[in-house]
Amino acid sequence: MDDIDTPLLMAGGRLEIDLGALADNFRSIAARVAPARAAAVVKANGYGLGATRAAAALAEAGCRDFFVAHLAEALAVRAALPGDATLAVLNGLPSGAERPCADAGIVPVLNSVEQAMRWRDTAAALGHALPAIVQVDSGMSRLGMTVEEAAMLAADASFTARVPVTLVMSHLACADTPDHPANAAQRDRFIAAAALFPQARRSLANSGGVFLPAAYHFDLVRPGVALYGGAPNDRGANPMRPVIRLDARVIQCRSIGAGDGVGYGLSFAATGETRIATIGVGYADGLPRTLGNRGAAWFNGVRLPIAGRVSMDSITLDISALPDGALAAGDWVELIGPHQALDDLARDAGTISYEILTSLGHRYHRTYRNGDLKGQAEGA
Ligand SMILES: *Cc1c(COP(=O)(O)O)cnc(C)c1O
């Protein structure tokens, strides 16, 4: 599931992933929510950073509960996990996927009564109990059964005899807005639904929910983006350690004069003598076109605005703020790092850190730092 390593000489950009920071973020969340436990969401290839590398580092940091979105993701990440870890599929199972899921010891999230009945039938056919997670919809109207459906299930002996419900979960729609009144309303509905399965653990909080009061943590929290360094909410400074650094190589520099245009559509026009640097990353590398004439890169602490549109494989920067000759072909400029956080770039692009992370392309030279030995061996 991890990317094939592109040699640095042959890449237009380099992506450094700090597995030590990832592990630190897990440990700080685990400490924050204790005595509740922290799971890790490693869907979408570990939010773009490499699911098996991320999962191995998180397991090394003590994580034993993992979530992905699809069964295919679960099968790809399973080998990176210790034998005592549980791995669950948030989106549940399409009809027919029950057997491969059961055979692999992966736990489905049952989002509907139909999914629950098929899982029960699979347990019956196999002749042994099959644990599952029940998701109830507490107000987001995306996934999960209604409280009434969950009540039906809890009262159905043909289900409860074959399917031990290990966890009842729901998902918050507005956890990144701590004051939003929907949070408390969803929590109340969740508590009522979870009471139907008194033996099951309870889980409601994503990254945003981790930073809500302890009354939102229940037995297990399910952070994703905060582990990978994204801001968990819209409040103040981001408490998480940055996990990625992204730099792009300067391919060419030139000087242009008043009236000269830059890039497709000539959407940037120089008003005077202007120096332009072209860097070797573009929207095919996950840098959104919305950064055109809005975003920036950084060099030696100087902000270099994006001039013109973002191309597929390159971006043009106005480097006039630098001394002449300070930047040349072969140099590297920062796109995400100490001067420009992941969330800064996302804001400039009009999107969220999640979309930047999961869009990171497959052409970068990727390096993993501070991984445990097991994680290192699994790379490449
Ligand atoms: C993606 C997801 C999470 C993780 O969300 P973050 O906001 O990234 O922390 C948790 N629970 C469910 C159901 C999800 O789909």
The ligand as a Tripos MOL2 file, in Angstrom:
@<TRIPOS>MOLECULE
LIG
   15    15     1     0     0
SMALL
NO_CHARGES

@<TRIPOS>ATOM
      1 C1        -12.6020    9.2480    9.2380 C.3       1 LIG1
      2 C2        -13.3210    8.8900   10.4840 C.ar      1 LIG1
      3 C3        -12.7500    9.1210   11.7450 C.ar      1 LIG1
      4 C4        -11.4820    9.9460   11.9080 C.3       1 LIG1
      5 O1        -11.8460   11.2910   11.7390 O.3       1 LIG1
      6 P1        -10.8050   12.4900   11.9650 P.3       1 LIG1
      7 O2        -11.6590   13.6940   11.8480 O.co2     1 LIG1
      8 O3         -9.8050   12.3760   10.8860 O.co2     1 LIG1
      9 O4        -10.2070   12.3110   13.3170 O.co2     1 LIG1
     10 C5        -13.3890    8.6340   12.8610 C.ar      1 LIG1
     11 N1        -14.5750    7.9720   12.7560 N.ar      1 LIG1
     12 C6        -15.1810    7.7620   11.5610 C.ar      1 LIG1
     13 C7        -16.4820    7.0550   11.5180 C.3       1 LIG1
     14 C8        -14.5920    8.2280   10.3910 C.ar      1 LIG1
     15 O5        -15.1990    8.0510    9.2160 O.3       1 LIG1
@<TRIPOS>BOND
     1     1     2 1
     2     2     3 ar
     3     2    14 ar
     4     3     4 1
     5     3    10 ar
     6     4     5 1
     7     5     6 1
     8     6     7 2
     9     6     8 1
    10     6     9 1
    11    10    11 ar
    12    11    12 ar
    13    12    13 1
    14    12    14 ar
    15    14    15 1
@<TRIPOS>SUBSTRUCTURE
     1 LIG1         1 GROUP 0 **** ****
